[in-house]
Amino acid sequence: MAAELKELTKRSENYSQWYNDLVVKADLAEQSAVRGCMVIKPYGYAIWEKMQRQLDLMFKATGAVNAYFPLLIPKSFLSREAEHVEGFAKECAVVTHYRLKTNDAHDGVVVDPEAKLEEELIIRPTSETIIWNTYKNWIHSWRDLPLMCNQWCNVMRWEMRTRPFLRTSEFLWQEGHTAHATREEAEAEAQRMLKVYAQFAEEWMAVPVVQGVKSETERFAGALDTYTIEAMMQDGKALQSGTSHFLGQNFARAFGVTFLNKENKEEYVWATSWGVSTRLIGALIMTHSDDNGLVLPPRLAPLQVVIIPIGKPAQAGLIAEKMQPVIDCLRAKGISVKYDDADNKRPGFKFADYELKGVPVRLVMGGRDLENNTVEIMRRDTLEKETVSFDGIAERVENLLGDIQQNIYNKAKAFRDARIYECDNYSEFKERIKDGGFFLCPWDGTAQTEAKIKEETQATIRCVPFACEQTPGKDMVSGKPSTCRVIIARSY
């Protein structure tokens, strides 16, 4: 193996540094000239493109359509929904002027004081306000409902502590915004979209998630309910991986969005919003990868199969000729393949590079393989390799990709399930939470208890899980009767 590609911090030594190393060394992203922002490199962006493509299909299957709304939002819009503005005020980037001018020394530019905006503009932290101001022009009667739009865009939230993909000041995401005639329709839509996210996480990302509803303290600013999928990373911390919000009529009232119902009576519409972001790439890395580099689920790997010929130059043409029908067959099945016969890198360097980048399957053919009609095949998830018959290799690779997809999901789920604990004792909880995990604990439903847990343990209530049977008990902190069991964990 090429040592220069293997200098990753081990997860057991420093998990956080391992993650940062891997993002850079696997060519996913790098820091930009703007503090808190990142450059997503082509390999990292290719993963996001595959995520986008599949999610977009799933959204459209629900009836949602894509649109685009402005990046800049009038400051007054954020003032109309009090809870919403309070939730985002500290993270907002503000545009105050519209022009620069050359400085007096003529060696740079300064803000032109004559070009001050009459009203400041906010770079969108999220788009509820600008979208609902638009929806009032689109919705007039029950015939205009439901209205279901999604947009793929960037947002800005001024973060003080950033980490590539997991938390950056600017990030890419999608945000869906829907309007409905009844509360029941809106609540059902919010929960349906959560299931879409959960299906994508588990079937495409191979990441098992817990579905649930957020506590009042943790819900989205301006929502009546926030539904969430929570994933467990390899250090036992939670990562909120997607949210869907039931907004009630808050934004409709704030922006005057009404419709005439079938009885010709005016009503406010009911709303949802939902989104996932490039944080999902961080979830992929931290759920599956190892000390050798990325481990990518085949369904989202930019490159699914790499073929590396080795041996004498005189045999190169014969190997390429033998491999071409395999390449054609795999590509016809929609499998991405690279035949790497570049002569400017040693085979060992190539092996290490593709291993680092998480390519699921590697095929190697040399002169002896050519004579014996064999090929070496390696799977990235287990690093197992074997020499097999060349005959039927395309079908074997196709089946292996499916097996890898399922295997890394099973591995992640077994890891997660083994670290979900029921705990009713606060002293025990405070000691065990240091090692990570999801703790199912009885909660009295009060913000005071929630705040005390956060202050004393740096853990938060991630959600009230849908799958958990709610049995009576006593809150482990206050001793009061519990209203439910919640998942508590430290998180990113």
C-alpha positions as MATLAB code, in Angstrom:
seq = 'MAAELKELTKRSENYSQWYNDLVVKADLAEQSAVRGCMVIKPYGYAIWEKMQRQLDLMFKATGAVNAYFPLLIPKSFLSREAEHVEGFAKECAVVTHYRLKTNDAHDGVVVDPEAKLEEELIIRPTSETIIWNTYKNWIHSWRDLPLMCNQWCNVMRWEMRTRPFLRTSEFLWQEGHTAHATREEAEAEAQRMLKVYAQFAEEWMAVPVVQGVKSETERFAGALDTYTIEAMMQDGKALQSGTSHFLGQNFARAFGVTFLNKENKEEYVWATSWGVSTRLIGALIMTHSDDNGLVLPPRLAPLQVVIIPIGKPAQAGLIAEKMQPVIDCLRAKGISVKYDDADNKRPGFKFADYELKGVPVRLVMGGRDLENNTVEIMRRDTLEKETVSFDGIAERVENLLGDIQQNIYNKAKAFRDARIYECDNYSEFKERIKDGGFFLCPWDGTAQTEAKIKEETQATIRCVPFACEQTPGKDMVSGKPSTCRVIIARSY';
ca = [
       0.000    0.000    0.000;
       1.118    3.560   -0.679;
       2.026    5.033    2.692;
       1.317    8.597    1.601;
      -2.356    7.713    1.187;
      -2.636    5.805    4.440;
      -1.678    8.452    6.970;
      -5.125    8.655    8.508;
      -5.595    9.243   12.196;
      -7.098    6.083   13.649;
     -10.694    6.285   14.838;
      -9.716    4.850   18.203;
      -7.118    7.594   18.730;
      -9.069   10.671   17.700;
     -12.410   10.142   15.968;
     -12.895   13.806   15.180;
      -9.463   14.137   13.568;
      -9.996   10.884   11.673;
     -13.119   12.413   10.132;
     -11.392   15.657    9.186;
      -8.427   13.758    7.722;
     -10.677   11.526    5.655;
     -12.706   14.394    4.168;
      -9.492   15.939    2.870;
      -7.507   12.832    1.892;
     -10.442   11.234    0.050;
     -10.827   14.424   -2.010;
     -14.341   15.162   -0.781;
     -13.936   18.768    0.340;
     -11.515   21.383    1.598;
     -11.630   24.642    3.516;
     -12.326   27.750    1.441;
     -11.009   31.300    1.661;
     -14.254   32.235    3.436;
     -14.287   31.288    7.093;
     -16.776   28.532    7.871;
     -17.407   27.642    4.224;
     -16.084   24.681    2.268;
     -15.239   23.806   -1.311;
     -16.962   20.564   -2.282;
     -14.545   18.838   -4.636;
     -15.684   16.840   -7.678;
     -15.620   13.457   -5.903;
     -17.636   14.781   -2.967;
     -20.046   16.583   -5.268;
     -20.565   13.390   -7.290;
     -21.915   11.740   -4.136;
     -24.264   14.685   -3.597;
     -25.423   14.465   -7.229;
     -26.386   10.811   -6.771;
     -28.239   11.706   -3.571;
     -30.035   14.546   -5.355;
     -31.018   12.379   -8.281;
     -32.658    9.700   -6.160;
     -34.295   12.051   -3.677;
     -35.685   14.136   -6.531;
     -37.356   11.057   -7.988;
     -38.817   10.170   -4.593;
     -40.132   13.709   -4.038;
     -41.777   13.830   -7.452;
     -43.432   10.477   -6.772;
     -45.331   12.211   -3.936;
     -46.568   14.950   -6.285;
     -43.994   17.606   -5.408;
     -42.542   19.776   -8.192;
     -39.344   21.809   -8.279;
     -39.196   25.603   -8.252;
     -36.692   28.265   -7.244;
     -37.092   31.222   -4.900;
     -34.800   34.212   -4.249;
     -31.604   34.004   -2.215;
     -32.275   37.404   -0.615;
     -35.149   37.938    1.800;
     -36.376   41.361    3.018;
     -35.613   41.738    6.713;
     -39.239   42.657    7.434;
     -40.363   39.206    6.253;
     -38.503   37.516    9.090;
     -40.282   39.730   11.611;
     -43.733   38.490   10.683;
     -43.477   35.112   12.427;
     -42.063   35.896   15.869;
     -40.909   32.397   16.857;
     -39.284   31.880   13.458;
     -37.225   35.076   13.575;
     -36.150   34.382   17.140;
     -34.888   30.964   16.127;
     -32.733   32.234   13.260;
     -31.837   35.824   14.221;
     -28.364   35.006   15.575;
     -27.397   33.072   12.440;
     -28.454   35.569    9.774;
     -26.036   37.166    7.305;
     -27.245   40.673    6.377;
     -26.768   42.609    3.118;
     -26.732   46.357    3.853;
     -25.289   47.957    0.676;
     -25.563   47.336   -3.053;
     -22.347   48.845   -4.420;
     -18.577   49.120   -3.965;
     -16.255   51.906   -5.102;
     -12.533   52.395   -5.549;
     -10.794   53.668   -2.422;
      -8.932   56.977   -2.272;
      -5.584   55.304   -2.876;
      -6.981   53.525   -5.960;
      -5.528   50.218   -4.804;
      -8.676   48.509   -3.581;
     -12.402   48.851   -3.032;
     -14.610   49.983   -0.155;
     -18.331   49.903    0.494;
     -19.964   52.956   -1.049;
     -21.739   54.726    1.845;
     -24.112   56.280   -0.721;
     -25.377   52.829   -1.678;
     -27.105   51.833    1.570;
     -30.237   49.749    1.065;
     -33.518   51.211    2.307;
     -34.277   47.802    3.814;
     -31.591   45.269    4.654;
     -31.758   41.888    2.930;
     -31.116   38.548    4.640;
     -29.251   35.759    2.864;
     -31.711   32.911    3.259;
     -31.204   30.749    6.341;
     -34.355   28.920    5.181;
     -37.117   30.031    2.830;
     -40.457   29.814    4.651;
     -40.947   33.586    4.680;
     -40.158   34.337    1.030;
     -42.114   31.294   -0.141;
     -45.223   32.042    1.894;
     -45.174   35.637    0.697;
     -45.217   34.157   -2.832;
     -47.855   31.518   -2.100;
     -50.413   34.193   -1.232;
     -50.398   35.089   -4.950;
     -50.777   31.475   -6.050;
     -53.494   30.228   -3.695;
     -57.076   31.477   -3.938;
     -59.431   28.522   -3.648;
     -59.500   24.886   -2.622;
     -58.827   24.019   -6.285;
     -55.290   25.423   -5.897;
     -54.516   22.930   -3.134;
     -52.473   21.024   -2.305;
     -49.527   23.118   -3.488;
     -46.281   21.158   -3.154;
     -42.995   22.771   -4.178;
     -39.396   21.783   -3.542;
     -36.233   23.715   -4.262;
     -32.601   22.658   -4.463;
     -30.432   25.539   -3.286;
     -27.849   26.838   -0.836;
     -28.510   28.517    2.502;
     -26.411   30.553    4.913;
     -26.383   30.183    8.686;
     -23.536   31.979   10.389;
     -21.921   29.169   12.371;
     -19.155   29.800   14.901;
     -17.814   26.242   15.024;
     -17.788   24.450   11.708;
     -16.880   21.018   10.382;
     -17.026   19.970    6.705;
     -20.445   18.639    5.695;
     -21.694   18.329    9.287;
     -21.908   22.048   10.058;
     -20.822   24.863    7.720;
     -21.952   28.447    7.336;
     -23.078   27.809    3.772;
     -24.426   24.421    2.772;
     -26.450   22.808    0.019;
     -29.844   21.311    0.650;
     -33.376   20.872   -0.565;
     -36.379   22.410    1.118;
     -39.931   21.367    0.406;
     -42.854   23.647    1.234;
     -46.443   22.451    0.938;
     -49.848   24.027    1.465;
     -53.022   22.062    2.288;
     -56.716   22.604    2.850;
     -56.919   20.759    6.178;
     -54.828   20.113    9.243;
     -55.109   16.366    8.707;
     -53.707   16.594    5.174;
     -50.763   18.713    6.300;
     -49.887   16.472    9.241;
     -50.105   13.399    7.005;
     -47.837   15.049    4.431;
     -45.219   15.972    7.039;
     -45.153   12.383    8.283;
     -45.115   10.964    4.749;
     -42.020   13.011    3.882;
     -40.282   11.776    7.013;
     -40.864    8.223    5.772;
     -39.390    9.210    2.389;
     -36.254   10.405    4.170;
     -36.080    7.258    6.289;
     -36.451    5.053    3.211;
     -33.689    6.945    1.420;
     -31.375    6.761    4.439;
     -31.839    3.041    4.915;
     -32.166    1.774    1.336;
     -29.708    4.086   -0.406;
     -27.334    5.344    2.287;
     -27.444    2.011    4.186;
     -27.827    4.084    7.357;
     -30.372    2.817    9.933;
     -32.393    5.621   11.498;
     -34.822    6.138   14.350;
     -37.986    8.025   13.402;
     -39.679   10.237   15.946;
     -40.976   13.646   16.942;
     -38.871   16.391   18.511;
     -39.542   17.899   21.927;
     -40.945   21.420   21.985;
     -37.509   22.808   22.834;
     -35.844   21.073   19.900;
     -38.473   21.626   17.224;
     -38.014   23.926   14.221;
     -38.654   27.607   14.929;
     -42.258   28.329   13.953;
     -43.403   24.701   13.739;
     -46.118   22.958   15.750;
     -44.339   19.630   15.361;
     -40.960   18.572   13.984;
     -40.460   14.975   12.871;
     -36.912   13.676   12.636;
     -34.714   10.786   11.589;
     -31.760   10.243   13.930;
     -28.713    8.180   12.951;
     -25.937    6.882   15.183;
     -22.336    7.524   14.208;
     -19.484    5.143   15.058;
     -18.549    7.142   18.161;
     -22.072    6.635   19.527;
     -23.197   10.208   18.899;
     -26.477   11.067   17.169;
     -26.718   12.929   13.888;
     -30.024   14.545   12.946;
     -30.211   13.433    9.322;
     -33.496   14.876    8.076;
     -36.492   16.767    9.410;
     -40.068   17.356    8.361;
     -42.152   20.079    9.996;
     -45.873   20.525   10.530;
     -46.169   24.313   10.514;
     -49.880   24.573   11.231;
     -51.282   27.914   10.056;
     -48.522   30.083   11.540;
     -46.970   31.180    8.253;
     -50.321   31.396    6.477;
     -51.528   33.849    9.141;
     -48.257   35.790    9.086;
     -48.441   36.290    5.305;
     -52.198   36.328    4.798;
     -52.442   33.120    2.756;
     -56.116   32.157    2.622;
     -58.364   30.164    0.324;
     -62.079   29.756   -0.314;
     -63.158   26.271    0.747;
     -65.840   24.180   -0.956;
     -68.501   25.984    1.105;
     -67.147   29.298   -0.238;
     -65.790   30.275    3.191;
     -62.374   31.828    3.642;
     -59.787   29.815    5.601;
     -56.070   29.935    6.273;
     -54.118   27.130    4.624;
     -52.138   24.509    6.530;
     -48.422   24.116    5.912;
     -45.416   21.799    6.018;
     -41.741   22.141    5.247;
     -39.059   19.477    5.042;
     -35.380   19.234    4.190;
     -32.114   17.321    4.057;
     -28.677   18.715    3.291;
     -25.073   17.891    2.422;
     -24.863   16.803    6.074;
     -25.916   13.416    4.669;
     -22.421   13.054    3.201;
     -21.052   13.451    6.718;
     -23.479   10.752    7.858;
     -22.185    8.390    5.153;
     -18.591    8.927    6.188;
     -19.122    8.564    9.927;
     -21.453    5.562    9.734;
     -19.516    3.257    7.421;
     -15.888    4.276    6.915;
     -12.838    2.717    8.562;
      -9.157    3.323    9.250;
      -8.330    2.587    5.596;
     -10.646    5.283    4.228;
     -14.162    5.648    2.926;
     -16.621    2.791    2.756;
     -19.396    3.878    0.404;
     -22.718    2.147   -0.243;
     -22.664    0.997   -3.888;
     -25.901    2.820   -4.668;
     -24.280    6.176   -3.915;
     -20.643    5.519   -4.837;
     -19.584    7.762   -7.744;
     -17.447    4.907   -9.007;
     -18.752    1.420   -8.240;
     -16.133   -0.769   -9.912;
     -12.489   -0.122  -10.786;
     -10.469   -2.458  -13.016;
      -6.682   -2.333  -12.724;
      -4.492   -4.251  -15.193;
      -1.029   -5.224  -13.962;
       1.879   -7.011  -15.543;
       4.060   -6.644  -18.579;
       3.368   -3.925  -21.189;
       3.134   -6.550  -23.898;
       0.084   -8.032  -22.182;
      -1.731   -4.725  -21.671;
      -3.582   -4.863  -24.972;
      -4.746   -8.429  -24.407;
      -6.020   -7.615  -20.912;
      -7.864   -4.550  -22.175;
      -9.418   -6.587  -24.995;
     -10.544   -9.292  -22.580;
     -12.002   -6.782  -20.109;
     -13.916   -4.622  -22.594;
     -17.003   -6.902  -22.871;
     -17.190   -6.953  -19.041;
     -17.041   -3.154  -18.940;
     -19.741   -2.898  -21.613;
     -21.967   -5.380  -19.779;
     -21.643   -3.601  -16.425;
     -22.290   -0.185  -17.921;
     -25.348   -1.560  -19.708;
     -26.655   -2.503  -16.261;
     -26.137    1.078  -15.059;
     -22.997    0.258  -13.061;
     -20.214    2.850  -13.171;
     -16.833    1.361  -14.120;
     -13.335    2.751  -14.582;
     -10.580    0.919  -16.403;
      -7.387    2.396  -14.964;
      -4.437    1.584  -17.181;
      -2.633    4.884  -16.515;
       1.118    4.303  -16.433;
       2.020    7.309  -14.258;
       1.063    5.609  -10.970;
       2.206    2.342   -9.438;
      -0.399   -0.414   -8.922;
       0.085   -0.162   -5.144;
      -0.696    3.545   -5.247;
      -3.845    2.862   -7.279;
      -4.976    0.150   -4.876;
      -4.555    2.467   -1.895;
      -6.174    5.407   -3.643;
      -9.342    3.547   -4.634;
      -9.515    1.917   -1.215;
      -9.234    5.339    0.414;
     -12.054    6.633   -1.795;
     -14.321    3.731   -0.942;
     -14.796    2.195   -4.396;
     -16.941   -0.859   -3.567;
     -15.395   -3.428   -5.944;
     -11.879   -3.738   -7.397;
     -10.910   -6.138  -10.165;
      -7.258   -6.862  -10.933;
      -5.981   -8.833  -13.894;
      -2.339   -9.695  -14.611;
      -0.463  -11.921  -17.012;
      -0.994  -15.087  -14.994;
      -4.731  -14.316  -14.728;
      -4.813  -13.909  -18.485;
      -3.289  -17.347  -18.941;
      -5.531  -18.997  -16.323;
      -8.748  -17.181  -17.291;
      -9.047  -15.743  -13.774;
      -9.383  -12.322  -12.147;
      -8.791  -11.075   -8.615;
     -11.841   -9.476   -7.027;
     -11.849   -7.405   -3.813;
     -14.789   -5.986   -1.874;
     -14.161   -2.724   -0.021;
     -16.508   -3.339    2.913;
     -14.609   -6.351    4.264;
     -11.324   -5.982    2.320;
     -11.686   -9.654    1.363;
     -10.188  -10.642   -1.966;
     -10.114  -13.855   -3.938;
      -9.099  -15.108   -7.341;
     -12.089  -16.375   -9.295;
     -12.941  -17.602  -12.755;
     -13.248  -14.849  -15.330;
     -16.376  -16.491  -16.768;
     -19.542  -14.817  -15.499;
     -17.597  -12.069  -13.748;
     -20.058   -9.297  -14.721;
     -22.965  -11.086  -13.023;
     -20.755  -11.847  -10.037;
     -19.849   -8.166   -9.662;
     -23.479   -7.114   -9.952;
     -24.506   -9.535   -7.211;
     -21.541   -8.506   -5.065;
     -22.578   -4.843   -5.193;
     -26.009   -5.777   -3.859;
     -24.417   -7.887   -1.145;
     -22.118   -5.034   -0.087;
     -25.047   -2.611    0.088;
     -26.948   -4.962    2.394;
     -23.902   -5.940    4.429;
     -22.902   -2.419    5.397;
     -26.501   -1.679    6.382;
     -26.623   -4.809    8.523;
     -23.300   -3.913   10.133;
     -24.433   -0.351   10.922;
     -27.774   -1.577   12.272;
     -26.136   -4.188   14.509;
     -23.774   -1.517   15.840;
     -26.679    0.869   16.489;
     -28.998   -1.708   18.046;
     -26.277   -2.898   20.441;
     -25.968    0.674   21.735;
     -29.606    1.470   22.450;
     -30.082    1.196   26.186;
     -33.064    1.524   28.482;
     -32.067    3.581   31.488;
     -34.162    4.767   34.446;
     -31.362    5.846   36.760;
     -29.876    9.325   36.322;
     -26.564    8.567   38.042;
     -26.070    5.559   35.813;
     -27.052    7.636   32.775;
     -24.542   10.392   33.550;
     -21.750    7.844   33.757;
     -22.666    5.779   30.686;
     -23.476    8.685   28.337;
     -19.730    9.471   28.221;
     -19.243    6.381   26.071;
     -22.017    7.311   23.641;
     -25.179    5.516   22.620;
     -28.916    6.113   22.456;
     -30.578    6.027   25.875;
     -34.306    5.318   26.145;
     -35.308    7.184   29.280;
     -38.605    8.179   30.916;
     -39.278   11.934   30.675;
     -41.761   14.097   32.549;
     -42.290   16.310   29.509;
     -40.926   19.511   31.056;
     -38.394   21.895   29.534;
     -36.775   22.263   32.965;
     -35.795   18.606   33.109;
     -34.637   18.707   29.503;
     -32.435   21.745   30.206;
     -30.898   20.135   33.293;
     -29.928   17.012   31.340;
     -28.304   19.140   28.644;
     -26.433   21.317   31.136;
     -25.104   18.428   33.194;
     -24.319   15.888   30.456;
     -24.125   17.760   27.105;
     -26.770   15.308   25.886;
     -30.119   16.289   24.389;
     -33.487   14.707   23.806;
     -33.215   13.612   20.190;
     -36.842   12.534   19.772;
     -39.832   10.673   21.099;
     -39.435    7.546   18.935;
     -42.485    6.269   17.079;
     -41.404    2.648   17.477;
     -41.081    2.775   21.268;
     -43.968    1.424   23.320;
     -44.851    4.178   25.777;
     -45.256    2.720   29.255;
     -45.871    4.632   32.504;
     -42.874    5.330   34.689;
     -41.005    8.007   36.616;
     -38.677   10.633   35.207;
     -35.109    9.674   36.131;
     -34.234   13.311   36.938;
     -37.300   14.804   38.620;
     -39.008   11.662   39.902;
     -42.298   12.934   38.464;
     -44.546   10.664   36.399;
     -43.196   10.328   32.879;
     -45.309   11.089   29.832;
     -43.144    9.038   27.456;
     -39.771    7.469   26.850;
     -37.388    9.558   24.786;
     -34.044    8.952   23.104;
     -31.303   10.991   24.745;
     -27.835   11.196   23.221;
     -24.897   13.439   22.624;
     -24.991   14.712   19.098;
     -23.305   16.555   16.270;
];
